[in-house]
Amino acid sequence: MIVETVGALAIGLAVAWLALRWLPHRLPDPRLVGPTGAAGGLLGAFVTHTALGGAQPLVILGGALVMAVALLSLLVRPAGRRPVRRTARPA
């Protein structure tokens, strides 16, 4: 169980690092991306372990990978858009 946890954490951090390497302009602050990937890996491992049991460690790590990618995909911003700046209007 410890190996699954460490493996899921490593998978989540690796996915976050790859996302920061490939899409740095479309992701928010790296201080948010890293923990999101790690949390996604751990959450995916937990859900997969709960659903399938602990007899299949490769499947559990696969679930960690899927969940980490899914959570990080929620952070990706559309390409070509700039943040909208709103100015205060006089009353």
CYANA upper distance limits for C-alpha pairs under 8 A (distance plus 0.5 A):
  1 MET  CA      5 THR  CA      6.81
  1 MET  CA     54 GLY  CA      8.25
  2 ILE  CA      6 VAL  CA      6.67
  3 VAL  CA      7 GLY  CA      6.35
  4 GLU  CA      8 ALA  CA      6.43
  4 GLU  CA     45 ALA  CA      7.92
  4 GLU  CA     57 PRO  CA      7.09
  4 GLU  CA     60 ILE  CA      7.92
  4 GLU  CA     61 LEU  CA      7.39
  5 THR  CA      9 LEU  CA      6.66
  5 THR  CA     42 LEU  CA      7.19
  5 THR  CA     45 ALA  CA      7.81
  6 VAL  CA     10 ALA  CA      6.60
  7 GLY  CA     11 ILE  CA      6.58
  7 GLY  CA     61 LEU  CA      7.41
  8 ALA  CA     12 GLY  CA      6.64
  8 ALA  CA     38 ALA  CA      8.20
  8 ALA  CA     41 GLY  CA      5.41
  8 ALA  CA     42 LEU  CA      5.97
  8 ALA  CA     44 GLY  CA      8.41
  8 ALA  CA     45 ALA  CA      6.68
  8 ALA  CA     61 LEU  CA      6.35
  8 ALA  CA     64 ALA  CA      6.06
  8 ALA  CA     65 LEU  CA      7.99
  9 LEU  CA     13 LEU  CA      6.71
  9 LEU  CA     38 ALA  CA      5.74
  9 LEU  CA     39 ALA  CA      8.10
  9 LEU  CA     41 GLY  CA      6.11
  9 LEU  CA     42 LEU  CA      6.37
 10 ALA  CA     14 ALA  CA      6.50
 10 ALA  CA     38 ALA  CA      7.91
 10 ALA  CA     41 GLY  CA      8.41
 11 ILE  CA     15 VAL  CA      6.62
 11 ILE  CA     38 ALA  CA      8.07
 11 ILE  CA     41 GLY  CA      6.77
 11 ILE  CA     61 LEU  CA      8.30
 11 ILE  CA     64 ALA  CA      7.61
 11 ILE  CA     65 LEU  CA      6.72
 11 ILE  CA     68 ALA  CA      8.37
 12 GLY  CA     16 ALA  CA      6.73
 12 GLY  CA     36 THR  CA      8.49
 12 GLY  CA     37 GLY  CA      4.90
 12 GLY  CA     38 ALA  CA      4.78
 12 GLY  CA     39 ALA  CA      7.59
 12 GLY  CA     40 GLY  CA      6.74
 12 GLY  CA     41 GLY  CA      4.91
 12 GLY  CA     42 LEU  CA      7.95
 12 GLY  CA     64 ALA  CA      7.67
 12 GLY  CA     65 LEU  CA      7.18
 12 GLY  CA     68 ALA  CA      5.93
 13 LEU  CA     17 TRP  CA      6.61
 13 LEU  CA     34 GLY  CA      6.58
 13 LEU  CA     35 PRO  CA      8.18
 13 LEU  CA     37 GLY  CA      5.99
 13 LEU  CA     38 ALA  CA      5.68
 13 LEU  CA     41 GLY  CA      8.42
 14 ALA  CA     18 LEU  CA      6.63
 14 ALA  CA     37 GLY  CA      8.45
 15 VAL  CA     19 ALA  CA      6.60
 15 VAL  CA     37 GLY  CA      6.94
 15 VAL  CA     65 LEU  CA      8.22
 15 VAL  CA     68 ALA  CA      7.43
 15 VAL  CA     69 VAL  CA      7.31
 16 ALA  CA     20 LEU  CA      6.70
 16 ALA  CA     33 VAL  CA      6.53
 16 ALA  CA     34 GLY  CA      5.92
 16 ALA  CA     36 THR  CA      8.16
 16 ALA  CA     37 GLY  CA      5.54
 16 ALA  CA     38 ALA  CA      8.20
 16 ALA  CA     68 ALA  CA      8.48
 16 ALA  CA     72 LEU  CA      7.70
 17 TRP  CA     21 ARG  CA      6.73
 17 TRP  CA     34 GLY  CA      7.67
 18 LEU  CA     22 TRP  CA      6.63
 19 ALA  CA     23 LEU  CA      6.11
 19 ALA  CA     24 PRO  CA      7.77
 19 ALA  CA     72 LEU  CA      8.43
 20 LEU  CA     24 PRO  CA      5.36
 20 LEU  CA     27 LEU  CA      7.72
 20 LEU  CA     30 PRO  CA      7.74
 20 LEU  CA     33 VAL  CA      8.23
 23 LEU  CA     27 LEU  CA      6.92
 26 ARG  CA     76 VAL  CA      6.07
 26 ARG  CA     77 ARG  CA      5.63
 26 ARG  CA     78 PRO  CA      7.40
 26 ARG  CA     79 ALA  CA      7.08
 27 LEU  CA     33 VAL  CA      8.08
 27 LEU  CA     75 LEU  CA      6.67
 27 LEU  CA     76 VAL  CA      5.66
 27 LEU  CA     77 ARG  CA      6.79
 28 PRO  CA     32 LEU  CA      7.46
 28 PRO  CA     33 VAL  CA      7.59
 28 PRO  CA     75 LEU  CA      7.49
 28 PRO  CA     76 VAL  CA      8.19
 29 ASP  CA     33 VAL  CA      7.20
 30 PRO  CA     34 GLY  CA      6.68
 31 ARG  CA     35 PRO  CA      7.60
 32 LEU  CA     36 THR  CA      6.73
 33 VAL  CA     37 GLY  CA      6.73
 33 VAL  CA     72 LEU  CA      7.57
 33 VAL  CA     75 LEU  CA      8.26
 34 GLY  CA     38 ALA  CA      6.83
 35 PRO  CA     39 ALA  CA      6.41
 36 THR  CA     40 GLY  CA      6.47
 36 THR  CA     68 ALA  CA      8.08
 36 THR  CA     71 LEU  CA      7.35
 36 THR  CA     72 LEU  CA      7.11
 37 GLY  CA     41 GLY  CA      6.69
 37 GLY  CA     68 ALA  CA      5.62
 37 GLY  CA     69 VAL  CA      7.93
 37 GLY  CA     71 LEU  CA      7.52
 37 GLY  CA     72 LEU  CA      6.71
 38 ALA  CA     42 LEU  CA      6.79
 38 ALA  CA     68 ALA  CA      7.65
 39 ALA  CA     43 LEU  CA      6.42
 39 ALA  CA     68 ALA  CA      7.85
 40 GLY  CA     44 GLY  CA      6.41
 40 GLY  CA     64 ALA  CA      7.29
 40 GLY  CA     65 LEU  CA      8.49
 40 GLY  CA     67 MET  CA      5.72
 40 GLY  CA     68 ALA  CA      4.49
 40 GLY  CA     69 VAL  CA      8.05
 40 GLY  CA     70 ALA  CA      8.28
 40 GLY  CA     71 LEU  CA      6.44
 40 GLY  CA     72 LEU  CA      8.37
 41 GLY  CA     45 ALA  CA      6.66
 41 GLY  CA     63 GLY  CA      8.36
 41 GLY  CA     64 ALA  CA      4.72
 41 GLY  CA     65 LEU  CA      6.53
 41 GLY  CA     66 VAL  CA      8.47
 41 GLY  CA     67 MET  CA      6.57
 41 GLY  CA     68 ALA  CA      5.31
 42 LEU  CA     46 PHE  CA      6.62
 42 LEU  CA     64 ALA  CA      6.83
 43 LEU  CA     47 VAL  CA      6.63
 43 LEU  CA     64 ALA  CA      7.41
 43 LEU  CA     67 MET  CA      7.59
 44 GLY  CA     48 THR  CA      6.54
 44 GLY  CA     60 ILE  CA      8.18
 44 GLY  CA     61 LEU  CA      8.50
 44 GLY  CA     63 GLY  CA      5.60
 44 GLY  CA     64 ALA  CA      4.51
 44 GLY  CA     65 LEU  CA      7.69
 44 GLY  CA     66 VAL  CA      7.56
 44 GLY  CA     67 MET  CA      5.35
 44 GLY  CA     68 ALA  CA      7.52
 45 ALA  CA     49 HIS  CA      6.33
 45 ALA  CA     60 ILE  CA      5.78
 45 ALA  CA     61 LEU  CA      6.62
 45 ALA  CA     62 GLY  CA      8.50
 45 ALA  CA     63 GLY  CA      6.23
 45 ALA  CA     64 ALA  CA      5.09
 46 PHE  CA     50 THR  CA      6.51
 47 VAL  CA     51 ALA  CA      6.59
 47 VAL  CA     63 GLY  CA      8.31
 48 THR  CA     52 LEU  CA      6.37
 48 THR  CA     53 GLY  CA      8.03
 48 THR  CA     59 VAL  CA      8.15
 48 THR  CA     60 ILE  CA      5.87
 48 THR  CA     63 GLY  CA      6.24
 48 THR  CA     64 ALA  CA      8.20
 49 HIS  CA     53 GLY  CA      5.42
 49 HIS  CA     54 GLY  CA      6.04
 49 HIS  CA     60 ILE  CA      6.39
 50 THR  CA     54 GLY  CA      8.35
 52 LEU  CA     56 GLN  CA      8.30
 54 GLY  CA     60 ILE  CA      8.34
 56 GLN  CA     60 ILE  CA      6.89
 57 PRO  CA     61 LEU  CA      6.72
 58 LEU  CA     62 GLY  CA      6.63
 59 VAL  CA     63 GLY  CA      6.75
 60 ILE  CA     64 ALA  CA      6.85
 61 LEU  CA     65 LEU  CA      6.78
 62 GLY  CA     66 VAL  CA      6.77
 63 GLY  CA     67 MET  CA      6.65
 64 ALA  CA     68 ALA  CA      6.57
 65 LEU  CA     69 VAL  CA      6.70
 66 VAL  CA     70 ALA  CA      6.61
 67 MET  CA     71 LEU  CA      6.61
 68 ALA  CA     72 LEU  CA      6.64
 69 VAL  CA     73 SER  CA      6.53
 70 ALA  CA     74 LEU  CA      7.29
 71 LEU  CA     75 LEU  CA      7.80
 72 LEU  CA     76 VAL  CA      7.52
